[in-house]
């Protein structure tokens, strides 16, 4: 089977559109499945898609999205995993665009362009970071690859440990970092999904995002091969400056929490990166990356 789409839901009425957008992608029945994980704690409202042989429904009883997504992934049969929220929807032909990229290589994470829309479905921005290959430094810097527009190889997902249950926000960036540590990215410029952005009604705790993102980055930097993988992805003075900043940020963050030895280790790694970047010290891009937050399109 090519792909398993996992849709974690809290029973919103928009679920029907999400499920049907996958069912209508035109894939052969043997090539895909939809796993709806009901985390609402209540039975789902009756809908026609529940009669489809391509759909399975699981219940996780208010365990939050990481548990729901991991539960769906654990039962999935697809080579690739696709995670769609219950208020987002695939665009016609989107899955086939992703499949073209998948069959052309062996990337661990494949993604397309996301259309971010407001509650009235007006386009806010089209989002695609344009990174391919070893893009570990880019995702460690905070670049966002939406789960909804991505296929993740199931073997890489499970090797990375799945979604971290300790995170209540930034789960998507965290799993992306851990998958990017282990494999490459591939991309299509085609728009493949619509993502609803309505921060006022979102259940995501955005006020915790910065702290959780740094915590996630520090945990990933503890993994074997992280230093060398990130250094090899830092292919310009700007990204080598981001490399040093990533370690410095974690060093200061650890020091403020009284983790002195850990902070010293991170500081040592930052120093090693600084020494390796000696040829970049005359570059304004290096210093800009070192002292300023990474500039991203505001998609939140």
C-alpha positions as a Markdown table, in Angstrom:
| # | Residue | x | y | z |
|---|---|---|---|---|
| 1 | Unk | 0.0 | 0.0 | 0.0 |
| 2 | Unk | 1.3 | 3.4 | -0.9 |
| 3 | Unk | -0.1 | 5.8 | 1.7 |
| 4 | Unk | -2.1 | 5.8 | 5.0 |
| 5 | Unk | -3.8 | 9.1 | 5.8 |
| 6 | Unk | -4.3 | 9.5 | 9.5 |
| 7 | Unk | -6.9 | 12.1 | 10.5 |
| 8 | Unk | -7.1 | 12.8 | 14.3 |
| 9 | Unk | -10.4 | 14.4 | 15.1 |
| 10 | Unk | -12.3 | 16.0 | 18.0 |
| 11 | Unk | -15.6 | 15.5 | 16.1 |
| 12 | Unk | -15.7 | 18.8 | 14.2 |
| 13 | Unk | -18.3 | 19.0 | 11.4 |
| 14 | Unk | -15.5 | 19.7 | 9.0 |
| 15 | Unk | -14.3 | 16.1 | 9.3 |
| 16 | Unk | -16.5 | 15.0 | 6.5 |
| 17 | Unk | -14.8 | 17.3 | 4.0 |
| 18 | Unk | -11.4 | 16.2 | 5.2 |
| 19 | Unk | -12.1 | 12.5 | 4.8 |
| 20 | Unk | -13.9 | 12.9 | 1.4 |
| 21 | Unk | -11.0 | 15.1 | 0.1 |
| 22 | Unk | -8.8 | 12.0 | 0.5 |
| 23 | Unk | -11.3 | 9.5 | -0.8 |
| 24 | Unk | -11.7 | 11.6 | -4.0 |
| 25 | Unk | -8.0 | 11.7 | -4.8 |
| 26 | Unk | -8.4 | 9.1 | -7.5 |
| 27 | Unk | -6.0 | 6.5 | -6.0 |
| 28 | Unk | -6.7 | 2.8 | -6.5 |
| 29 | Unk | -8.3 | 1.2 | -3.5 |
| 30 | Unk | -5.3 | -1.0 | -2.9 |
| 31 | Unk | -3.0 | 2.1 | -2.8 |
| 32 | Unk | -4.4 | 4.0 | 0.2 |
| 33 | Unk | -6.4 | 3.9 | 3.4 |
| 34 | Unk | -7.9 | 6.6 | 5.7 |
| 35 | Unk | -7.6 | 6.1 | 9.4 |
| 36 | Unk | -9.9 | 8.4 | 11.4 |
| 37 | Unk | -8.8 | 8.6 | 15.1 |
| 38 | Unk | -11.7 | 9.9 | 17.2 |
| 39 | Unk | -10.2 | 11.6 | 20.2 |
| 40 | Unk | -13.4 | 13.4 | 21.1 |
| 41 | Unk | -14.6 | 11.0 | 23.8 |
| 42 | Unk | -18.0 | 10.8 | 22.0 |
| 43 | Unk | -19.4 | 8.9 | 19.1 |
| 44 | Unk | -18.9 | 10.6 | 15.7 |
| 45 | Unk | -21.9 | 11.9 | 13.9 |
| 46 | Unk | -23.2 | 9.6 | 11.2 |
| 47 | Unk | -21.7 | 10.4 | 7.8 |
| 48 | Unk | -21.6 | 8.7 | 4.4 |
| 49 | Unk | -17.8 | 8.2 | 4.4 |
| 50 | Unk | -18.2 | 5.8 | 7.4 |
| 51 | Unk | -19.5 | 3.2 | 4.9 |
| 52 | Unk | -16.4 | 3.3 | 2.8 |
| 53 | Unk | -14.2 | 0.3 | 2.8 |
| 54 | Unk | -11.2 | 2.5 | 2.6 |
| 55 | Unk | -11.9 | 4.1 | 6.1 |
| 56 | Unk | -11.3 | 2.7 | 9.6 |
| 57 | Unk | -12.3 | 4.5 | 12.8 |
| 58 | Unk | -10.3 | 4.2 | 16.0 |
| 59 | Unk | -11.0 | 5.8 | 19.4 |
| 60 | Unk | -8.5 | 7.3 | 21.8 |
| 61 | Unk | -10.8 | 8.9 | 24.3 |
| 62 | Unk | -9.3 | 12.4 | 24.8 |
| 63 | Unk | -5.7 | 11.5 | 24.8 |
| 64 | Unk | -4.6 | 14.6 | 22.7 |
| 65 | Unk | -3.3 | 14.7 | 19.2 |
| 66 | Unk | 0.1 | 13.1 | 19.6 |
| 67 | Unk | -1.5 | 9.9 | 21.1 |
| 68 | Unk | -4.2 | 10.0 | 18.4 |
| 69 | Unk | -1.7 | 10.3 | 15.6 |
| 70 | Unk | 0.7 | 7.7 | 16.9 |
| 71 | Unk | -2.3 | 5.3 | 17.4 |
| 72 | Unk | -3.3 | 5.8 | 13.8 |
| 73 | Unk | 0.3 | 5.4 | 12.6 |
| 74 | Unk | 0.7 | 2.2 | 14.6 |
| 75 | Unk | -2.1 | 0.5 | 12.6 |
| 76 | Unk | -1.2 | 1.9 | 9.2 |
| 77 | Unk | -0.3 | -0.3 | 6.3 |
| 78 | Unk | 1.1 | 2.3 | 4.0 |
| 79 | Unk | 4.7 | 2.8 | 3.0 |
| 80 | Unk | 4.1 | 6.5 | 3.6 |
| 81 | Unk | 2.2 | 8.2 | 6.4 |
| 82 | Unk | 0.1 | 11.4 | 5.8 |
| 83 | Unk | -1.4 | 13.3 | 8.7 |
| 84 | Unk | -4.4 | 15.5 | 8.0 |
| 85 | Unk | -6.3 | 17.7 | 10.5 |
| 86 | Unk | -10.0 | 17.4 | 10.7 |
| 87 | Unk | -10.5 | 21.0 | 9.5 |
| 88 | Unk | -8.1 | 20.9 | 6.5 |
| 89 | Unk | -8.6 | 19.2 | 3.1 |
| 90 | Unk | -6.6 | 17.8 | 0.2 |
| 91 | Unk | -6.8 | 19.6 | -3.1 |
| 92 | Unk | -7.8 | 17.6 | -6.2 |
| 93 | Unk | -4.8 | 15.7 | -7.5 |
| 94 | Unk | -2.6 | 16.6 | -4.5 |
| 95 | Unk | -1.8 | 13.1 | -3.5 |
| 96 | Unk | -0.8 | 12.2 | -7.1 |
| 97 | Unk | 1.6 | 15.1 | -7.1 |
| 98 | Unk | 3.2 | 13.9 | -3.9 |
| 99 | Unk | 3.3 | 10.4 | -5.3 |
| 100 | Unk | 5.2 | 11.5 | -8.4 |
| 101 | Unk | 8.0 | 12.8 | -6.1 |
| 102 | Unk | 7.9 | 9.7 | -3.9 |
| 103 | Unk | 8.4 | 7.2 | -6.8 |
| 104 | Unk | 11.2 | 9.3 | -8.3 |
| 105 | Unk | 13.4 | 8.9 | -5.2 |
| 106 | Unk | 13.7 | 7.6 | -1.6 |
| 107 | Unk | 13.3 | 10.8 | 0.4 |
| 108 | Unk | 12.2 | 10.4 | 4.0 |
| 109 | Unk | 9.9 | 13.4 | 3.9 |
| 110 | Unk | 8.1 | 14.6 | 0.8 |
| 111 | Unk | 6.0 | 17.8 | 0.7 |
| 112 | Unk | 4.1 | 20.1 | -1.6 |
| 113 | Unk | 2.8 | 23.7 | -1.4 |
| 114 | Unk | 0.3 | 24.5 | 1.3 |
| 115 | Unk | -2.5 | 27.0 | 0.7 |
| 116 | Unk | -3.3 | 28.7 | 4.0 |
| 117 | Unk | -6.8 | 30.0 | 4.1 |
| 118 | Unk | -9.0 | 31.9 | 6.6 |
| 119 | Unk | -12.3 | 30.9 | 8.0 |
| 120 | Unk | -14.0 | 32.2 | 4.8 |
| 121 | Unk | -11.6 | 30.1 | 2.7 |
| 122 | Unk | -9.8 | 33.2 | 1.4 |
| 123 | Unk | -6.2 | 32.6 | 0.5 |
| 124 | Unk | -3.8 | 34.1 | 3.1 |
| 125 | Unk | -0.5 | 32.7 | 1.7 |
| 126 | Unk | 1.0 | 29.8 | -0.3 |
| 127 | Unk | 3.7 | 28.2 | 1.8 |
| 128 | Unk | 6.6 | 26.1 | 0.5 |
| 129 | Unk | 10.1 | 26.5 | 2.0 |
| 130 | Unk | 11.8 | 25.1 | -1.2 |
| 131 | Unk | 14.3 | 23.0 | 0.7 |
| 132 | Unk | 15.4 | 19.6 | -0.6 |
| 133 | Unk | 18.0 | 17.0 | 0.2 |
| 134 | Unk | 19.8 | 17.4 | 3.6 |
| 135 | Unk | 17.8 | 20.3 | 5.0 |
| 136 | Unk | 18.4 | 19.5 | 8.7 |
| 137 | Unk | 19.7 | 23.0 | 9.5 |
| 138 | Unk | 16.7 | 24.6 | 7.9 |
| 139 | Unk | 14.2 | 22.7 | 10.0 |
| 140 | Unk | 16.3 | 23.1 | 13.1 |
| 141 | Unk | 16.2 | 26.8 | 12.5 |
| 142 | Unk | 12.4 | 26.7 | 12.7 |
| 143 | Unk | 11.3 | 26.3 | 9.1 |
| 144 | Unk | 7.8 | 24.8 | 9.0 |
| 145 | Unk | 6.8 | 21.8 | 6.9 |
| 146 | Unk | 3.1 | 21.2 | 7.4 |
| 147 | Unk | 2.1 | 17.7 | 8.1 |
| 148 | Unk | -1.0 | 18.1 | 6.0 |
| 149 | Unk | 1.1 | 18.7 | 2.9 |
| 150 | Unk | 3.6 | 16.0 | 3.6 |
| 151 | Unk | 4.3 | 12.3 | 3.2 |
| 152 | Unk | 6.6 | 10.7 | 5.7 |
| 153 | Unk | 8.2 | 7.3 | 5.1 |
| 154 | Unk | 6.7 | 5.1 | 7.8 |
| 155 | Unk | 10.0 | 3.4 | 8.6 |
| 156 | Unk | 11.7 | 6.8 | 9.1 |
| 157 | Unk | 8.8 | 7.9 | 11.3 |
| 158 | Unk | 9.0 | 5.0 | 13.6 |
| 159 | Unk | 12.8 | 5.1 | 13.7 |
| 160 | Unk | 12.5 | 8.7 | 14.9 |
| 161 | Unk | 10.1 | 7.6 | 17.6 |
| 162 | Unk | 6.9 | 9.0 | 16.4 |
| 163 | Unk | 5.3 | 12.1 | 17.9 |
| 164 | Unk | 6.7 | 13.0 | 21.3 |
| 165 | Unk | 3.9 | 12.7 | 23.9 |
| 166 | Unk | 5.5 | 15.3 | 26.1 |
| 167 | Unk | 4.8 | 18.1 | 23.6 |
| 168 | Unk | 1.5 | 20.0 | 23.5 |
| 169 | Unk | 2.7 | 22.3 | 20.7 |
| 170 | Unk | 5.4 | 22.2 | 18.0 |
| 171 | Unk | 4.8 | 18.4 | 17.5 |
| 172 | Unk | 5.0 | 18.8 | 13.8 |
| 173 | Unk | 8.3 | 20.7 | 13.9 |
| 174 | Unk | 9.8 | 18.2 | 16.3 |
| 175 | Unk | 9.0 | 15.1 | 14.2 |
| 176 | Unk | 10.3 | 16.9 | 11.1 |
| 177 | Unk | 13.6 | 17.6 | 12.8 |
| 178 | Unk | 14.0 | 14.0 | 13.9 |
| 179 | Unk | 13.1 | 12.7 | 10.5 |
| 180 | Unk | 15.4 | 15.2 | 8.8 |
| 181 | Unk | 18.2 | 14.0 | 11.0 |
| 182 | Unk | 17.8 | 10.5 | 9.4 |
| 183 | Unk | 16.8 | 11.2 | 5.8 |
| 184 | Unk | 16.4 | 13.8 | 3.0 |
| 185 | Unk | 13.6 | 16.0 | 1.9 |
| 186 | Unk | 12.0 | 16.1 | -1.5 |
| 187 | Unk | 9.4 | 18.6 | -2.8 |
| 188 | Unk | 6.9 | 19.5 | -5.5 |
| 189 | Unk | 5.8 | 23.1 | -6.1 |
| 190 | Unk | 2.3 | 21.9 | -6.8 |
| 191 | Unk | -0.4 | 23.0 | -4.3 |
| 192 | Unk | -1.6 | 19.9 | -2.5 |
| 193 | Unk | -3.6 | 20.9 | 0.5 |
| 194 | Unk | -5.7 | 23.7 | 2.1 |
| 195 | Unk | -4.9 | 24.5 | 5.8 |
| 196 | Unk | -7.3 | 26.5 | 7.8 |
| 197 | Unk | -5.6 | 29.2 | 9.9 |
| 198 | Unk | -7.9 | 30.6 | 12.6 |
| 199 | Unk | -5.8 | 31.2 | 15.7 |
| 200 | Unk | -8.7 | 32.5 | 17.7 |
| 201 | Unk | -10.4 | 29.2 | 17.5 |
| 202 | Unk | -7.4 | 26.9 | 17.5 |
| 203 | Unk | -6.8 | 24.4 | 20.3 |
| 204 | Unk | -3.0 | 24.8 | 19.9 |
| 205 | Unk | -1.2 | 26.5 | 22.8 |
| 206 | Unk | 0.8 | 29.0 | 20.8 |
| 207 | Unk | 2.0 | 30.8 | 23.9 |
| 208 | Unk | 4.2 | 27.8 | 24.7 |
| 209 | Unk | 5.6 | 27.5 | 21.2 |
| 210 | Unk | 9.0 | 29.2 | 21.7 |
| 211 | Unk | 9.9 | 27.3 | 24.8 |
| 212 | Unk | 8.8 | 24.0 | 23.4 |
| 213 | Unk | 10.7 | 24.6 | 20.1 |
| 214 | Unk | 13.9 | 25.2 | 22.0 |
| 215 | Unk | 13.3 | 22.2 | 24.1 |
| 216 | Unk | 12.7 | 20.1 | 21.0 |
| 217 | Unk | 15.9 | 21.5 | 19.3 |
| 218 | Unk | 18.0 | 20.7 | 22.3 |
| 219 | Unk | 16.7 | 17.1 | 22.5 |
| 220 | Unk | 17.4 | 16.5 | 18.8 |
| 221 | Unk | 20.9 | 17.9 | 19.2 |
| 222 | Unk | 21.5 | 15.1 | 21.8 |
| 223 | Unk | 21.0 | 12.4 | 19.2 |
| 224 | Unk | 23.8 | 10.6 | 17.5 |
| 225 | Unk | 25.1 | 12.3 | 14.3 |
| 226 | Unk | 23.2 | 15.5 | 14.9 |
| 227 | Unk | 26.4 | 17.7 | 14.9 |
| 228 | Unk | 27.8 | 16.3 | 11.6 |
| 229 | Unk | 24.4 | 16.1 | 9.9 |
| 230 | Unk | 23.6 | 19.7 | 10.7 |
| 231 | Unk | 27.1 | 20.9 | 9.7 |
| 232 | Unk | 26.9 | 19.2 | 6.3 |
| 233 | Unk | 23.5 | 20.9 | 5.7 |
| 234 | Unk | 24.9 | 24.4 | 6.5 |
| 235 | Unk | 25.9 | 25.2 | 2.9 |
| 236 | Unk | 26.3 | 29.0 | 3.1 |
| 237 | Unk | 27.6 | 31.6 | 5.6 |
| 238 | Unk | 24.0 | 32.3 | 6.6 |
| 239 | Unk | 23.3 | 28.7 | 7.5 |
| 240 | Unk | 26.7 | 28.3 | 9.3 |
| 241 | Unk | 25.7 | 31.3 | 11.4 |
| 242 | Unk | 22.4 | 29.5 | 12.2 |
| 243 | Unk | 24.4 | 26.4 | 13.1 |
| 244 | Unk | 26.3 | 28.3 | 15.8 |
| 245 | Unk | 23.2 | 30.1 | 17.0 |
| 246 | Unk | 21.3 | 26.8 | 17.4 |
| 247 | Unk | 23.9 | 25.5 | 19.9 |
| 248 | Unk | 24.3 | 28.9 | 21.6 |
| 249 | Unk | 20.5 | 29.2 | 22.1 |
| 250 | Unk | 20.4 | 25.8 | 23.7 |
| 251 | Unk | 23.4 | 26.6 | 25.9 |
| 252 | Unk | 21.7 | 29.7 | 27.3 |
| 253 | Unk | 18.4 | 28.0 | 27.7 |
| 254 | Unk | 20.0 | 25.2 | 29.7 |
| 255 | Unk | 22.0 | 27.6 | 31.8 |
| 256 | Unk | 18.8 | 29.5 | 32.8 |
| 257 | Unk | 17.4 | 26.2 | 34.0 |
| 258 | Unk | 20.5 | 25.4 | 36.1 |
| 259 | Unk | 21.8 | 22.6 | 33.8 |
| 260 | Unk | 25.4 | 23.9 | 33.9 |
| 261 | Unk | 27.2 | 20.9 | 32.6 |
| 262 | Unk | 24.7 | 20.5 | 29.7 |
| 263 | Unk | 25.1 | 24.2 | 28.9 |
| 264 | Unk | 28.9 | 23.9 | 28.8 |
| 265 | Unk | 28.6 | 21.0 | 26.4 |
| 266 | Unk | 26.3 | 23.0 | 24.1 |
| 267 | Unk | 28.7 | 26.0 | 24.4 |
| 268 | Unk | 31.6 | 23.8 | 23.4 |
| 269 | Unk | 29.7 | 22.6 | 20.3 |
| 270 | Unk | 28.9 | 26.2 | 19.4 |
| 271 | Unk | 32.6 | 27.1 | 19.7 |
| 272 | Unk | 33.5 | 24.2 | 17.5 |
| 273 | Unk | 31.1 | 25.4 | 14.9 |
| 274 | Unk | 32.4 | 29.0 | 15.2 |
| 275 | Unk | 36.0 | 27.7 | 14.6 |
| 276 | Unk | 34.9 | 25.7 | 11.6 |
| 277 | Unk | 33.2 | 28.9 | 10.2 |
| 278 | Unk | 36.4 | 31.0 | 10.3 |
| 279 | Unk | 36.2 | 31.7 | 6.6 |
| 280 | Unk | 32.7 | 33.2 | 7.1 |
| 281 | Unk | 33.7 | 35.7 | 9.7 |
| 282 | Unk | 33.9 | 38.5 | 7.1 |
| 283 | Unk | 30.4 | 37.7 | 5.8 |
| 284 | Unk | 27.6 | 39.9 | 7.0 |
| 285 | Unk | 25.2 | 37.0 | 6.4 |
| 286 | Unk | 27.0 | 34.9 | 9.0 |
| 287 | Unk | 26.7 | 37.6 | 11.7 |
| 288 | Unk | 23.1 | 38.4 | 10.8 |
| 289 | Unk | 22.2 | 34.7 | 11.2 |
| 290 | Unk | 24.2 | 34.5 | 14.5 |
| 291 | Unk | 22.6 | 37.5 | 16.3 |
| 292 | Unk | 19.1 | 37.7 | 14.8 |
| 293 | Unk | 16.1 | 35.3 | 14.9 |
| 294 | Unk | 15.5 | 33.4 | 11.7 |
| 295 | Unk | 13.1 | 35.3 | 9.4 |
| 296 | Unk | 10.2 | 33.2 | 8.2 |
| 297 | Unk | 7.0 | 33.9 | 6.4 |
| 298 | Unk | 4.4 | 34.7 | 9.1 |
| 299 | Unk | 1.9 | 31.8 | 8.5 |
| 300 | Unk | 0.5 | 31.8 | 12.0 |
